[in-house]
Amino acid sequence: MKNLIYLGKVTAVLSFIIGTTILSLFLYFDHSNLIEDIGFQYVLIATSFNLMVFIINLIAIIANNKHRVELLKTCGIMLLNIPIACYYIFIVITIKY
């Protein structure tokens, strides 16, 4: 169960770092179409992977009472990336179009 908690936290942090790096590169390289495409592809891949980890955590919350609080915290950390990703997409769309 500790591995699942660790996976959720690492997934959330890496998603944030990679997304921020892609946005920074997009802004630094004068709104590059290539980086924009990479960014949107990344959003799709990261959303899919994060959703899988999130659902597995939810199933673990139901199945395991012992680590429920820690799993809920992990899910909360993962959910924090949603408004950040929406804001990043808003920035790209506003600048580009």
N, CA, C and O atoms as a GROMACS GRO file, in nm:
protein
  388
    1MET      N    1   0.083  -0.120   0.000
    1MET     CA    2   0.000   0.000   0.000
    1MET      C    3   0.087   0.126   0.000
    1MET      O    4   0.051   0.227  -0.061
    2LYS      N    5   0.200   0.120   0.067
    2LYS     CA    6   0.290   0.235   0.069
    2LYS      C    7   0.343   0.266  -0.071
    2LYS      O    8   0.366   0.382  -0.106
    3ASN      N    9   0.362   0.161  -0.153
    3ASN     CA   10   0.407   0.183  -0.290
    3ASN      C   11   0.303   0.259  -0.371
    3ASN      O   12   0.337   0.342  -0.455
    4LEU      N   13   0.176   0.231  -0.346
    4LEU     CA   14   0.068   0.300  -0.417
    4LEU      C   15   0.061   0.446  -0.376
    4LEU      O   16   0.041   0.534  -0.460
    5ILE      N   17   0.078   0.472  -0.249
    5ILE     CA   18   0.080   0.610  -0.199
    5ILE      C   19   0.198   0.686  -0.260
    5ILE      O   20   0.184   0.799  -0.305
    6TYR      N   21   0.314   0.621  -0.261
    6TYR     CA   22   0.434   0.681  -0.318
    6TYR      C   23   0.415   0.707  -0.468
    6TYR      O   24   0.453   0.813  -0.518
    7LEU      N   25   0.358   0.612  -0.540
    7LEU     CA   26   0.334   0.627  -0.684
    7LEU      C   27   0.243   0.747  -0.711
    7LEU      O   28   0.270   0.825  -0.802
    8GLY      N   29   0.138   0.762  -0.633
    8GLY     CA   30   0.046   0.874  -0.652
    8GLY      C   31   0.114   1.008  -0.631
    8GLY      O   32   0.094   1.102  -0.708
    9LYS      N   33   0.196   1.018  -0.525
    9LYS     CA   34   0.265   1.144  -0.497
    9LYS      C   35   0.370   1.174  -0.604
    9LYS      O   36   0.382   1.288  -0.649
   10VAL      N   37   0.445   1.074  -0.643
   10VAL     CA   38   0.548   1.094  -0.746
   10VAL      C   39   0.483   1.132  -0.879
   10VAL      O   40   0.533   1.219  -0.950
   11THR      N   41   0.374   1.068  -0.912
   11THR     CA   42   0.302   1.098  -1.036
   11THR      C   43   0.255   1.244  -1.035
   11THR      O   44   0.269   1.314  -1.136
   12ALA      N   45   0.200   1.289  -0.925
   12ALA     CA   46   0.152   1.427  -0.916
   12ALA      C   47   0.267   1.527  -0.930
   12ALA      O   48   0.256   1.625  -1.004
   13VAL      N   49   0.376   1.502  -0.861
   13VAL     CA   50   0.490   1.594  -0.865
   13VAL      C   51   0.554   1.596  -1.004
   13VAL      O   52   0.584   1.702  -1.058
   14LEU      N   53   0.575   1.478  -1.061
   14LEU     CA   54   0.637   1.472  -1.194
   14LEU      C   55   0.547   1.536  -1.300
   14LEU      O   56   0.596   1.604  -1.391
   15SER      N   57   0.418   1.515  -1.290
   15SER     CA   58   0.325   1.577  -1.385
   15SER      C   59   0.335   1.729  -1.378
   15SER      O   60   0.335   1.797  -1.480
   16PHE      N   61   0.343   1.781  -1.256
   16PHE     CA   62   0.355   1.925  -1.238
   16PHE      C   63   0.487   1.977  -1.295
   16PHE      O   64   0.488   2.077  -1.367
   17ILE      N   65   0.596   1.910  -1.263
   17ILE     CA   66   0.728   1.955  -1.308
   17ILE      C   67   0.739   1.949  -1.461
   17ILE      O   68   0.786   2.044  -1.523
   18ILE      N   69   0.697   1.840  -1.520
   18ILE     CA   70   0.706   1.826  -1.665
   18ILE      C   71   0.615   1.928  -1.734
   18ILE      O   72   0.656   1.990  -1.832
   19GLY      N   73   0.493   1.945  -1.684
   19GLY     CA   74   0.401   2.042  -1.743
   19GLY      C   75   0.454   2.185  -1.734
   19GLY      O   76   0.443   2.262  -1.829
   20THR      N   77   0.511   2.220  -1.620
   20THR     CA   78   0.569   2.353  -1.602
   20THR      C   79   0.688   2.373  -1.694
   20THR      O   80   0.707   2.482  -1.750
   21THR      N   81   0.769   2.270  -1.709
   21THR     CA   82   0.885   2.278  -1.799
   21THR      C   83   0.840   2.300  -1.943
   21THR      O   84   0.897   2.383  -2.014
   22ILE      N   85   0.740   2.226  -1.987
   22ILE     CA   86   0.690   2.242  -2.124
   22ILE      C   87   0.633   2.382  -2.145
   22ILE      O   88   0.658   2.444  -2.248
   23LEU      N   89   0.557   2.433  -2.048
   23LEU     CA   90   0.503   2.568  -2.060
   23LEU      C   91   0.617   2.670  -2.065
   23LEU      O   92   0.612   2.764  -2.145
   24SER      N   93   0.718   2.653  -1.982
   24SER     CA   94   0.831   2.746  -1.981
   24SER      C   95   0.904   2.745  -2.114
   24SER      O   96   0.941   2.850  -2.166
   25LEU      N   97   0.924   2.626  -2.170
   25LEU     CA   98   0.990   2.616  -2.302
   25LEU      C   99   0.905   2.684  -2.410
   25LEU      O  100   0.958   2.751  -2.498
   26PHE      N  101   0.774   2.664  -2.402
   26PHE     CA  102   0.682   2.726  -2.498
   26PHE      C  103   0.695   2.878  -2.492
   26PHE      O  104   0.700   2.944  -2.596
   27LEU      N  105   0.699   2.933  -2.373
   27LEU     CA  106   0.710   3.078  -2.357
   27LEU      C  107   0.848   3.128  -2.397
   27LEU      O  108   0.861   3.235  -2.457
   28TYR      N  109   0.952   3.052  -2.364
   28TYR     CA  110   1.089   3.093  -2.393
   28TYR      C  111   1.119   3.093  -2.542
   28TYR      O  112   1.185   3.183  -2.593
   29PHE      N  113   1.071   2.991  -2.612
   29PHE     CA  114   1.100   2.978  -2.754
   29PHE      C  115   0.994   3.044  -2.842
   29PHE      O  116   0.963   2.996  -2.950
   30ASP      N  117   0.941   3.153  -2.795
   30ASP     CA  118   0.852   3.239  -2.873
   30ASP      C  119   0.735   3.163  -2.934
   30ASP      O  120   0.706   3.175  -3.053
   31HIS      N  121   0.667   3.085  -2.850
   31HIS     CA  122   0.541   3.020  -2.886
   31HIS      C  123   0.558   2.920  -3.000
   31HIS      O  124   0.483   2.922  -3.098
   32SER      N  125   0.654   2.833  -2.987
   32SER     CA  126   0.686   2.733  -3.088
   32SER      C  127   0.570   2.636  -3.110
   32SER      O  128   0.511   2.586  -3.014
   33ASN      N  129   0.538   2.610  -3.236
   33ASN     CA  130   0.431   2.514  -3.269
   33ASN      C  131   0.468   2.373  -3.226
   33ASN      O  132   0.383   2.297  -3.182
   34LEU      N  133   0.596   2.338  -3.239
   34LEU     CA  134   0.642   2.205  -3.200
   34LEU      C  135   0.621   2.184  -3.050
   34LEU      O  136   0.570   2.080  -3.008
   35ILE      N  137   0.661   2.281  -2.971
   35ILE     CA  138   0.646   2.267  -2.825
   35ILE      C  139   0.498   2.269  -2.787
   35ILE      O  140   0.456   2.200  -2.694
   36GLU      N  141   0.420   2.346  -2.859
   36GLU     CA  142   0.274   2.346  -2.836
   36GLU      C  143   0.216   2.207  -2.860
   36GLU      O  144   0.137   2.157  -2.780
   37ASP      N  145   0.255   2.145  -2.970
   37ASP     CA  146   0.206   2.010  -3.001
   37ASP      C  147   0.252   1.910  -2.895
   37ASP      O  148   0.174   1.826  -2.850
   38ILE      N  149   0.378   1.919  -2.855
   38ILE     CA  150   0.430   1.831  -2.751
   38ILE      C  151   0.352   1.851  -2.621
   38ILE      O  152   0.319   1.755  -2.552
   39GLY      N  153   0.322   1.976  -2.589
   39GLY     CA  154   0.248   2.007  -2.467
   39GLY      C  155   0.108   1.948  -2.466
   39GLY      O  156   0.065   1.890  -2.366
   40PHE      N  157   0.038   1.962  -2.576
   40PHE     CA  158  -0.097   1.907  -2.580
   40PHE      C  159  -0.096   1.754  -2.580
   40PHE      O  160  -0.184   1.692  -2.520
   41GLN      N  161   0.002   1.694  -2.646
   41GLN     CA  162   0.017   1.548  -2.640
   41GLN      C  163   0.048   1.504  -2.497
   41GLN      O  164  -0.005   1.404  -2.448
   42TYR      N  165   0.134   1.581  -2.431
   42TYR     CA  166   0.168   1.549  -2.292
   42TYR      C  167   0.045   1.556  -2.202
   42TYR      O  168   0.026   1.470  -2.116
   43VAL      N  169  -0.038   1.657  -2.223
   43VAL     CA  170  -0.160   1.670  -2.142
   43VAL      C  171  -0.247   1.545  -2.157
   43VAL      O  172  -0.301   1.495  -2.058
   44LEU      N  173  -0.262   1.496  -2.278
   44LEU     CA  174  -0.344   1.376  -2.300
   44LEU      C  175  -0.283   1.253  -2.232
   44LEU      O  176  -0.354   1.177  -2.167
   45ILE      N  177  -0.153   1.236  -2.247
   45ILE     CA  178  -0.087   1.120  -2.187
   45ILE      C  179  -0.089   1.130  -2.035
   45ILE      O  180  -0.120   1.032  -1.966
   46ALA      N  181  -0.055   1.247  -1.982
   46ALA     CA  182  -0.051   1.265  -1.836
   46ALA      C  183  -0.190   1.249  -1.775
   46ALA      O  184  -0.204   1.191  -1.667
   47THR      N  185  -0.292   1.300  -1.844
   47THR     CA  186  -0.428   1.285  -1.794
   47THR      C  187  -0.466   1.138  -1.785
   47THR      O  188  -0.524   1.094  -1.685
   48SER      N  189  -0.435   1.062  -1.887
   48SER     CA  190  -0.468   0.920  -1.888
   48SER      C  191  -0.397   0.846  -1.775
   48SER      O  192  -0.459   0.770  -1.700
   49PHE      N  193  -0.267   0.869  -1.762
   49PHE     CA  194  -0.190   0.799  -1.660
   49PHE      C  195  -0.233   0.841  -1.520
   49PHE      O  196  -0.252   0.757  -1.433
   50ASN      N  197  -0.249   0.972  -1.498
   50ASN     CA  198  -0.292   1.021  -1.367
   50ASN      C  199  -0.430   0.968  -1.330
   50ASN      O  200  -0.456   0.936  -1.214
   51LEU      N  201  -0.518   0.959  -1.428
   51LEU     CA  202  -0.652   0.908  -1.402
   51LEU      C  203  -0.647   0.761  -1.359
   51LEU      O  204  -0.719   0.720  -1.268
   52MET      N  205  -0.562   0.682  -1.425
   52MET     CA  206  -0.547   0.541  -1.385
   52MET      C  207  -0.497   0.530  -1.242
   52MET      O  208  -0.551   0.452  -1.163
   53VAL      N  209  -0.394   0.607  -1.209
   53VAL     CA  210  -0.339   0.602  -1.072
   53VAL      C  211  -0.443   0.649  -0.972
   53VAL      O  212  -0.456   0.592  -0.864
   54PHE      N  213  -0.517   0.754  -1.007
   54PHE     CA  214  -0.621   0.807  -0.919
   54PHE      C  215  -0.731   0.704  -0.893
   54PHE      O  216  -0.772   0.685  -0.779
   55ILE      N  217  -0.776   0.638  -0.997
   55ILE     CA  218  -0.882   0.535  -0.981
   55ILE      C  219  -0.831   0.418  -0.898
   55ILE      O  220  -0.904   0.366  -0.814
   56ILE      N  221  -0.708   0.378  -0.919
   56ILE     CA  222  -0.651   0.270  -0.837
   56ILE      C  223  -0.644   0.312  -0.691
   56ILE      O  224  -0.671   0.232  -0.602
   57ASN      N  225  -0.609   0.438  -0.666
   57ASN     CA  226  -0.608   0.488  -0.529
   57ASN      C  227  -0.749   0.487  -0.469
   57ASN      O  228  -0.766   0.452  -0.352
   58LEU      N  229  -0.849   0.525  -0.547
   58LEU     CA  230  -0.986   0.523  -0.497
   58LEU      C  231  -1.031   0.381  -0.462
   58LEU      O  232  -1.098   0.359  -0.361
   59ILE      N  233  -0.995   0.287  -0.546
   59ILE     CA  234  -1.029   0.147  -0.518
   59ILE      C  235  -0.958   0.102  -0.390
   59ILE      O  236  -1.016   0.031  -0.307
   60ALA      N  237  -0.833   0.143  -0.374
   60ALA     CA  238  -0.758   0.107  -0.253
   60ALA      C  239  -0.820   0.171  -0.129
   60ALA      O  240  -0.817   0.112  -0.021
   61ILE      N  241  -0.875   0.290  -0.143
   61ILE     CA  242  -0.941   0.356  -0.028
   61ILE      C  243  -1.060   0.271   0.018
   61ILE      O  244  -1.082   0.253   0.138
   62ILE      N  245  -1.136   0.221  -0.078
   62ILE     CA  246  -1.252   0.139  -0.046
   62ILE      C  247  -1.209   0.006   0.015
   62ILE      O  248  -1.272  -0.043   0.109
   63ALA      N  249  -1.103  -0.052  -0.039
   63ALA     CA  250  -1.061  -0.186   0.003
   63ALA      C  251  -0.978  -0.188   0.130
   63ALA      O  252  -0.973  -0.290   0.199
   64ASN      N  253  -0.912  -0.077   0.164
   64ASN     CA  254  -0.817  -0.079   0.275
   64ASN      C  255  -0.845   0.035   0.372
   64ASN      O  256  -0.817   0.151   0.342
   65ASN      N  257  -0.899   0.003   0.488
   65ASN     CA  258  -0.928   0.105   0.589
   65ASN      C  259  -0.803   0.153   0.661
   65ASN      O  260  -0.800   0.265   0.711
   66LYS      N  261  -0.701   0.072   0.666
   66LYS     CA  262  -0.581   0.104   0.743
   66LYS      C  263  -0.509   0.228   0.688
   66LYS      O  264  -0.459   0.310   0.766
   67HIS      N  265  -0.503   0.242   0.558
   67HIS     CA  266  -0.430   0.352   0.496
   67HIS      C  267  -0.522   0.454   0.429
   67HIS      O  268  -0.479   0.528   0.340
   68ARG      N  269  -0.646   0.457   0.471
   68ARG     CA  270  -0.746   0.542   0.405
   68ARG      C  271  -0.708   0.690   0.406
   68ARG      O  272  -0.717   0.757   0.303
   69VAL      N  273  -0.665   0.741   0.519
   69VAL     CA  274  -0.633   0.884   0.529
   69VAL      C  275  -0.516   0.921   0.439
   69VAL      O  276  -0.520   1.023   0.369
   70GLU      N  277  -0.414   0.838   0.440
   70GLU     CA  278  -0.297   0.864   0.356
   70GLU      C  279  -0.332   0.856   0.208
   70GLU      O  280  -0.283   0.936   0.127
   71LEU      N  281  -0.416   0.762   0.171
   71LEU     CA  282  -0.460   0.750   0.031
   71LEU      C  283  -0.546   0.870  -0.010
   71LEU      O  284  -0.535   0.919  -0.122
   72LEU      N  285  -0.630   0.918   0.080
   72LEU     CA  286  -0.711   1.037   0.051
   72LEU      C  287  -0.622   1.160   0.031
   72LEU      O  288  -0.648   1.241  -0.057
   73LYS      N  289  -0.519   1.173   0.112
   73LYS     CA  290  -0.425   1.283   0.096
   73LYS      C  291  -0.356   1.276  -0.040
   73LYS      O  292  -0.338   1.377  -0.108
   74THR      N  293  -0.318   1.155  -0.079
   74THR     CA  294  -0.254   1.136  -0.208
   74THR      C  295  -0.348   1.175  -0.322
   74THR      O  296  -0.306   1.240  -0.418
   75CYS      N  297  -0.473   1.136  -0.312
   75CYS     CA  298  -0.572   1.174  -0.414
   75CYS      C  299  -0.588   1.326  -0.418
   75CYS      O  300  -0.601   1.385  -0.525
   76GLY      N  301  -0.587   1.389  -0.302
   76GLY     CA  302  -0.597   1.535  -0.296
   76GLY      C  303  -0.480   1.603  -0.364
   76GLY      O  304  -0.497   1.702  -0.436
   77ILE      N  305  -0.360   1.550  -0.341
   77ILE     CA  306  -0.241   1.605  -0.406
   77ILE      C  307  -0.252   1.590  -0.557
   77ILE      O  308  -0.217   1.681  -0.632
   78MET      N  309  -0.301   1.476  -0.601
   78MET     CA  310  -0.316   1.453  -0.745
   78MET      C  311  -0.420   1.548  -0.805
   78MET      O  312  -0.402   1.596  -0.917
   79LEU      N  313  -0.526   1.576  -0.731
   79LEU     CA  314  -0.632   1.664  -0.782
   79LEU      C  315  -0.586   1.809  -0.793
   79LEU      O  316  -0.645   1.888  -0.868
   80LEU      N  317  -0.482   1.846  -0.720
   80LEU     CA  318  -0.431   1.983  -0.728
   80LEU      C  319  -0.376   2.017  -0.866
   80LEU      O  320  -0.371   2.134  -0.904
   81ASN      N  321  -0.337   1.917  -0.941
   81ASN     CA  322  -0.282   1.941  -1.075
   81ASN      C  323  -0.388   1.982  -1.177
   81ASN      O  324  -0.354   2.042  -1.279
   82ILE      N  325  -0.513   1.952  -1.151
   82ILE     CA  326  -0.618   1.982  -1.248
   82ILE      C  327  -0.632   2.133  -1.274
   82ILE      O  328  -0.626   2.175  -1.389
   83PRO      N  329  -0.649   2.217  -1.169
   83PRO     CA  330  -0.661   2.360  -1.199
   83PRO      C  331  -0.532   2.420  -1.256
   83PRO      O  332  -0.536   2.514  -1.334
   84ILE      N  333  -0.418   2.365  -1.217
   84ILE     CA  334  -0.291   2.413  -1.270
   84ILE      C  335  -0.283   2.384  -1.419
   84ILE      O  336  -0.245   2.470  -1.498
   85ALA      N  337  -0.318   2.262  -1.459
   85ALA     CA  338  -0.316   2.225  -1.600
   85ALA      C  339  -0.415   2.310  -1.680
   85ALA      O  340  -0.384   2.353  -1.792
   86CYS      N  341  -0.532   2.334  -1.625
   86CYS     CA  342  -0.631   2.418  -1.694
   86CYS      C  343  -0.578   2.560  -1.713
   86CYS      O  344  -0.598   2.621  -1.818
   87TYR      N  345  -0.510   2.611  -1.613
   87TYR     CA  346  -0.452   2.746  -1.622
   87TYR      C  347  -0.341   2.750  -1.727
   87TYR      O  348  -0.333   2.845  -1.804
   88TYR      N  349  -0.258   2.648  -1.732
   88TYR     CA  350  -0.152   2.641  -1.832
   88TYR      C  351  -0.211   2.637  -1.972
   88TYR      O  352  -0.162   2.706  -2.062
   89ILE      N  353  -0.314   2.558  -1.992
   89ILE     CA  354  -0.379   2.551  -2.123
   89ILE      C  355  -0.441   2.685  -2.159
   89ILE      O  356  -0.433   2.729  -2.274
   90PHE      N  357  -0.501   2.751  -2.061
   90PHE     CA  358  -0.558   2.884  -2.082
   90PHE      C  359  -0.451   2.982  -2.128
   90PHE      O  360  -0.473   3.062  -2.219
   91ILE      N  361  -0.334   2.977  -2.064
   91ILE     CA  362  -0.223   3.066  -2.102
   91ILE      C  363  -0.184   3.042  -2.247
   91ILE      O  364  -0.169   3.137  -2.325
   92VAL      N  365  -0.167   2.916  -2.284
   92VAL     CA  366  -0.124   2.884  -2.421
   92VAL      C  367  -0.228   2.930  -2.522
   92VAL      O  368  -0.194   2.991  -2.623
   93ILE      N  369  -0.354   2.901  -2.496
   93ILE     CA  370  -0.460   2.940  -2.589
   93ILE      C  371  -0.471   3.091  -2.600
   93ILE      O  372  -0.490   3.144  -2.709
   94THR      N  373  -0.460   3.161  -2.488
   94THR     CA  374  -0.470   3.307  -2.489
   94THR      C  375  -0.356   3.371  -2.567
   94THR      O  376  -0.377   3.465  -2.643
   95ILE      N  377  -0.236   3.319  -2.548
   95ILE     CA  378  -0.121   3.374  -2.618
   95ILE      C  379  -0.125   3.340  -2.766
   95ILE      O  380  -0.097   3.424  -2.852
   96LYS      N  381  -0.159   3.218  -2.795
   96LYS     CA  382  -0.152   3.169  -2.933
   96LYS      C  383  -0.264   3.224  -3.021
   96LYS      O  384  -0.242   3.253  -3.139
   97TYR      N  385  -0.382   3.238  -2.965
   97TYR     CA  386  -0.496   3.275  -3.048
   97TYR      C  387  -0.552   3.405  -2.997
   97TYR      O  388  -0.650   3.456  -3.052
   0.00000   0.00000   0.00000
